[in-house]
Amino acid sequence: LKAHMVNKKIFEIATYQPGKPIEEVKRELGLQEVIKLASNENPLGPSPKAVSAIKRAAVKVNRYPEGSCFYLRERLSKHLKVKPQNLIFGNGSDEIIDIIIKTFSEADDEILSAEVTFLEYKIIAQQNGRRVKTVPLNNFKYDLARLQDAISQKTKVIFIANPNNPTGTYVDKREVDDFLRSLPKHIVVVFDEAYFEFVKENDFPVSIRYVTQGKSVIILRTFSKIYGLAGLRIGYALAQEKYIQYMERARQPFNVNVLAQEAALAALSDSTFVKKSKKIVAEGKEYLYQSLKKSGIEYIPSATNFILLNLRQDGVEVFKKLLKQGVIVRDMYQYNLKDFIRVTIGTEKENRKFVAAL
Ligand SMILES: *Cc1c(COP(=O)(O)O)cnc(C)c1O
């Protein structure tokens, strides 16, 4: 294979480095007990109702899935009090990011986002040959005024992770209202709300209202975090019907598999599991805040199920030392936050192990 046979744009893409899997760390370091606090997954596992649904559905996997996710669509539309036509499902919200970029921008158009945010916006934009423009955060928060200033005629889609990953910060209702009011008409704004269910703050925007008010807004949510289904890959977007209709054209026909559809349907109905997940995160966050304060370690207050720590020393080194003690966190090298690590809030036992190791 000669390099000239490869699409030139491919050379620009830095491949995504996910959190290290537990089994890999056990194998490589010869450890028996390893905990993973690296990918903001649900530490309680999947909902037991989802597990039963997967078992029941297993005998149906000889058939193609329903491309429309019919039953899940009906159930979720009731849950969110929107029309079924306001929803589209994806193989993780990652796939919907790809669908959005394909639907609302062309080859040389610009995708706009923040410098320190979810890495997939940039990677997927580059995979599609789009240009990416980013603006710095302000005090670890999305700077909407700066985003506004960076808009050009070429800007087609703006990605705002709210709350943001990896910082855990959020932009509030007033900030978002102002931002949307003065937005040029040719732009689609995506609010990626992967951590929505963990947010307790009262001034967090009720983004579904922007859609019902007819604004050019798409909301992204996922079953990977609070619903505990990261391994099955299923997420969704909510937008005005005409936006969804165009996005449907860029979707693969069987993108969401049979097991994911059934599991999501069951997880959505398991309010006990969701409540329990929220509680363990709220309590774990309080415990970690107190422990970090005692140790004099700086952190960014978080609206999510993870915390960004400022260690004031090389984060990759600390990450490696934690690994040797069987604790997987995320170093922030890819995000250019060299002195930081990000830790997902785990079970009480996992949090204690992390604090002791740190
Ligand atoms: C975890 C996460 C997602 C979820 O991606 P899936 O493909 O649905 O697993 C999306 N956006 C952000 C900001 C995330 O942190």
PDBQT file of the ligand as one rigid body, heavy atoms in Angstrom, charges set to zero:
ROOT
HETATM    1  C1  LIG A 401     -20.136   9.867  26.795  1.00  0.00    +0.000 C 
HETATM    2  C2  LIG A 401     -20.485  10.993  25.904  1.00  0.00    +0.000 A 
HETATM    3  C3  LIG A 401     -21.337  10.788  24.830  1.00  0.00    +0.000 A 
HETATM    4  C4  LIG A 401     -21.977   9.446  24.614  1.00  0.00    +0.000 C 
HETATM    5  O1  LIG A 401     -21.590   8.858  23.470  1.00  0.00    +0.000 OA
HETATM    6  P1  LIG A 401     -22.325   7.493  23.029  1.00  0.00    +0.000 P 
HETATM    7  O2  LIG A 401     -21.863   7.358  21.625  1.00  0.00    +0.000 OA
HETATM    8  O3  LIG A 401     -23.803   7.734  23.142  1.00  0.00    +0.000 OA
HETATM    9  O4  LIG A 401     -21.842   6.424  23.950  1.00  0.00    +0.000 OA
HETATM   10  C5  LIG A 401     -21.676  11.860  24.032  1.00  0.00    +0.000 A 
HETATM   11  N1  LIG A 401     -21.216  13.093  24.307  1.00  0.00    +0.000 NA
HETATM   12  C6  LIG A 401     -20.414  13.331  25.356  1.00  0.00    +0.000 A 
HETATM   13  C7  LIG A 401     -19.978  14.717  25.648  1.00  0.00    +0.000 C 
HETATM   14  C8  LIG A 401     -20.012  12.285  26.168  1.00  0.00    +0.000 A 
HETATM   15  O5  LIG A 401     -19.184  12.514  27.193  1.00  0.00    +0.000 OA
ENDROOT
TORSDOF 0
